[in-house]
Every structure is written in C-alpha cells, then in structure tokens.
Amino acid sequence: MEITTALIKELREKTGAGILDCKSALTEANGNMEEAEKILRKKGLAAAAKKAGRAAAEGLVGYEVDGQTAALVELNCETDFVAKTEDFGKARQFLANFVFAASSLGDAPDGDGAVLHPMAAPSGLSGATGTIGEWLQAATAKTGENTQLRRFARLVAGKGAKISLYAHPGDKTVVVIETVGCDDVLARDIAMHVAALAPLYVNRDSVSPKALADEREIARAKAVAAGKPEAIAEKMVEGMISKWFGEVVLVDQPFAKDDSKKVSQVVAERGEKDAKIVRFVRFKVGEGVEKKQGDYAAEVSALTK
C-alpha cells in the first residue's frame, strides 16, 4: 500500500510522533493505521506528545566560545536525574556546537529554541535521524520526561571587542559577556559577577523606557503613601530609582569580589583606556519556568501497580 503524505499526517496528529517515525511505522504496518499506531506505542514514541505539556524546569546549559563568537543553549528535562545522564550531557553540548557553527543564525542574543526545531539534527546526537524537533520527541519517548530546547544565544563580537564566558560548576548558570579593553581575568570576573548577581541591564542607557516608567510609578506611589510634601516626595522617588539602578544595572552594582566598589569603578581601574562592557547574556536553567511540585515516589508507585 502506498504511504501517502495524508496518511503520515493523520498518524502524526494522532500520536505526536515525528514524521520519519510515522512513515517508518506505516511502512512496517503496510499502511494499516491501527497497526502503525501500535508500533509507535510499543516504541514509546506516541507517548512523547502527552509528556510535552509537562514542566521541564531542570536541565543543563551547553556552551562554546572562541573569543569572537559564543553559543549557549538551554536543554531542559523534568528531573535532575535525567539531566545528569551521559546522553543528556552530550546532547546539550552537540546542540551548542551546532548553534556555534550555524553562521546562518547570525547574531542572536535571545534566540527562541523553536527556531532550531526544523533544522537537521547534528549527527552526534544519540538516535538523531531527522530534525532537531523530531530528536526532542524521540528523547522524550526514551527518557519518559518532557525534553525541550527552550532557548539559545549566539553572539558575534563587534569590532575591537571580544567575548568571554563563565560557567558556574554544574553548568546550570552560564554567562557570556562582550567587552572592550578588558583582559581575560577582568572579563571572567565580570561574567562571574553577572552569574551571581543577575543584573538585567548593562548600563542605565540600556534600561527600557517602559521599565523605568513603571518603576517611577511604583516609587511615586510609595512616596505619596508616606504622606510627604511634593518636593520631598520627588526626592524620595529619585532616591528609590537610584537604589533600583544599583540592583538591576550591571555597572551600578557593587562588585561581587569587592562590594566597596561599583562594577564601573572596577572596569575603569583594571581595564584599558575606554574599557567598557558591551553586553552580556545569562542563562540559568529553569529560570522563569514554573516547577511542578510533585511526589515522584508516589508517581513511580502508581506506575508500577
């Protein structure tokens, strides 16, 4: 029986399995839809779609850097147990290498992982036969946990700049930073600072107008609630905004290794003339993902009954 595109599409919609897996199952079943679905279920591929909605807040960051280009990927799963497996550790690195080499991605500091799904999976990935998206489905089926490529970053240094990287032990928090006039030690110290203090902006000029307006509105409401005269209230607002800058702006933060100085002072003292921090990207696994609070022992017990 001819295996048509319509048949493959129907089976894929029923099971959520990858296109190549659906085609293979239909071929094996000689076009019989029920048999093909049974084949996929035996392989565990049909179950992958059902797991796709579960929170994947654990995982690892993969990374590669050569001074002029850097790549980060966040590969997620549901438990740290899977994240610590050899296959998972290798997979995140193969994916990082892939992004690093993919010049077609250009400079993409805030890439959505979904952009990579249609691309051919790197040959080094265990069981890779089709696209990255299909490999993620297969990995979900194999581990029994939702496996997601949440995001990626690819930075290309500008003229006169270089890119440095700091990976916190465990590879769950990784920072790449682009600097001008900073030696390797200083650049790494700043990247380590970013990993620890999680600033949102490089400098005050990079703060979005909306974020600043929102913060001013909050500060003004606090000042009014305190019942202060208008002139004093405005000074309070400016004071609160200055304090906020010190919390979210990198160059205004107290330096992690010496909190008697701001980061801007450290750069001025240790860097070359006109040294500056151009930008940074900080990946922390699971940041912003709501973790499921569950009793895994109970879940395992339920599955074995």
N, C-alpha and C positions, 0 to 999 in steps of 0.2 A: 504494500500500500504506500502511496506517495505521502511523504511527510511534508505537508504544506505549512506555509507561514501562519495560516489561520489556526491550524492545529497546535502549533508551538505556542502561539499567543494565548489560546484558550487554556492550555495546560499551565502556562506561566501564571496566568491570572488566578487559576485555582490553587496553585501551590506556592507561588512566590519564588520558585527555584529559578536559577539562571537559564538564559536562552540555550546555551550549549548543553546544559544538563537536561533540559526539556527535550531537545532534539534527540539526544542520545537515548533517553528513556523511551520516546515514541518509536525510535528505530528498533530498539530491542523488543518493544511490545507490538511491533508491526502495525503501528497506528492506533492500537486499542487504547483509548483514553484512560479507562479504569485501570488497566494493567500498568500503563505508564505512570499513573499517579501512585500506584502501589510500589513500583520500582523506586520512585523518588523517596517515598516514605521509608522504605527499607534502608535507603542510604542516609536518611535523616535530613535530606535537602528540603523537603516540603515543610518540615517543622521550623526551618530558619525564619520564614516570614512571620510566624507567630511570635518569635522572640524579638523581632525587630523593634517592637514598641517598648521594650523594657529598658529602664535607665541604664546606660553604660557610663558610669562615672569613675571607673578605675582605668588603669592602662599605663602607657609609657609614652614619653616623647622621643621621637627619633630625630637625629640631627647630623648635619655635615657642614663644615666651613673650611674655606681655604684662604681667608683674608680679604677676598674681593666678592665672594658670593657665599651665602649661607642658606640652609634649608632646615625647616622644622616641620614635623608632622606630629599630630596628636592621635594616637591609635588607642581606642577605648574598648573596654570589655566591662563585665559586671562585677568581677571579683579580683582581688589582688592575687589569688591563687593562679588564675589563668594568666594574668599579666607577668607572672614570674616564670612562666614556662619558656623553654628554649625557643620553640617555634614563634611565640609571640614576640620575644625579644629580637629575634632575627627579622621578623616581618616588619616591625616599625623601622628598622634600620634600612632594609631594602627599599621601603617606601620613601624614606628621607633621601636616600641616594638617587632615587628616581626623580624626585622633585628638584634636587640639586642639578641634575643633568638636563632637565627639561627646560631648555632656553626659551621654548615657545610660551612658557608661563610668564616670562619677563620678570619685572619687579612686582611682587605681590605680597605685601606685608601682612595682609589679613585675608588670606585665601579660604574659601569655603571648601571643605572636603568633598562636597558633592560634585565640584568641578572635575575632580580626578576620576570619578566613578566610570565614565565612558571610555577612559583611556586604557590601553592594553596593559595588563598586569605585568610587572617586572618578572623576568624568568626565574629569579631567585626565590620568589615566594613559593612556599610549600603548596603544591597542588594547583598552582596557577595555570589556567587553561584559556581564559578569556579576558574580560575586562577586570579592572580593579573592583568595580561594584559586584561582579559575579564572584570574585575571590572573597570579598567580605561576606557574601551569603554562604559560601562554602565553609568559611572559617566559623561562622555562626553555627552551622549544622554540625561541624566537627567538635567544637568545644561545648556546645549546648548553651553558650552565652551570646547575647547580642554583641556583635563586633562591629564597631563603627570607626570610620576615618573622619573625625569631627572637623578638623581644620588643618591648614598648612600655611607656612610662610616661606617666601623666597625673597631674599634681599640681595640686591646688587649694589655694591658701593659706588658712590659718586666720585667725581674727580678729586684726587688728593685725600680721599677717605679710606678707611679700612674697617673690616667687620671682625669683631671678636665674639667669643662665646664662653658662657659659663653654664655648666651642667651641675646642678646640686646632686650629691650622691643619691642614687636610686632612680635618676632620670625621670622624675615626676615634675620637676620645675627646671626649665631651661630658658636661658636668656641669650639673645644675640643683640649686639649693640654696635652701631656705626659711629665712629669717632674721627675727628681730625686732630692731628697734633698730640695724640696720646700714645705712649708706648704700650707694650703688651701688658705689663704689670698694672698700669693705671687703668687700662681698658677693662681688664679682667676684674679689678677691684670694683669698678663702677657696675659692671654686669652682675657681680655678686651682690652688690648693694640693691640693685633692681630686683633680684630674686628674693631678697629678704624683706624689703620694704614696699614692694609692689606699687610704685608710682603710676599714675595714669597718663601723665604728660611729661614731655622733656623740659619745656620751659613755659613761662606764662603766655607767650605768644601762641603756643600750640593748644591752649585751652579753648574749647569750642565756645562761641558766644552764648549758646543756649545753656551750657553747663554753668557758665559764670553768672548768667542772668538768674538761673534757678537758685544758685547758692546765695546770691544777693537777696532774693525774695525771702528765702528762709532766714537769713541773718536779720533782715529788716523786721520780720515778724517777731523774732526773738527780742529785738530791741524795743519794739512797741509794747510787747507783753511785759517788759520790765518797767514800763511806765516812765521812761526817761524823756527829758525835753528833746525836741527835734535835733538841735545841734549836737547834743551828747549822743543821741541815738545814731546819728550818721557816723560819728567817730567809732561807735561800737561796731557798726556794720563794717567799716573799713578794717577794724582790728580783727573781726571774725573772718573776713575774706583773706587777710594776710595769714592768719593761722591756717586756714584751709589750703592756701597755696603751699604752705610748709608741709602739708600732709600728702598732697596729690601731685605736686610738681617736682620732678627729679632734682633739678638744680637748686631748689629751695629747701630740700630735705636735709636734716642733719646727717652727715656721712656715717654710714654704719660702723666703720672702723675707728672713727673719732668723732663723736657727736658734738664736740666743741666747735666743729667747722661744718659749714654747708658744703654740699657737693660742688657747687660753683667755685667755692674757695679752693677746694682740693684740686680741681681741674686747673685753676689759674696758677696754683703753686707748683704742681707737679708736671703739668703739660707744657708744650712748646708755646711760643707766642701765638695768639689767636686760636689756641686749642679749644675745641668745642665738642659737645655731644650732639650728633645729628638726629638720631632716633634710636629706638630700641623696640624689640618685640619680646614679650614674656609669655611663655606657655606654662601653665600649671594644670596638670591633669585633673579633669573633672570640674574645674572652676566654672561656676555658673550652671552646672548640671545638678538637678535635684536628685539626691541619692535616695534609693528605695531603702526604707528601714524594714528589714525582714528577718525572720528566724530561719536561717539556712538549714539548721539541723532539722527543723520541723518539715521544711520543704523536701529534704532528702528522704526523711522518714515516710512522707506521703507518697513520694515517687516509688518507693520500694515495697509498698503494701500490695 
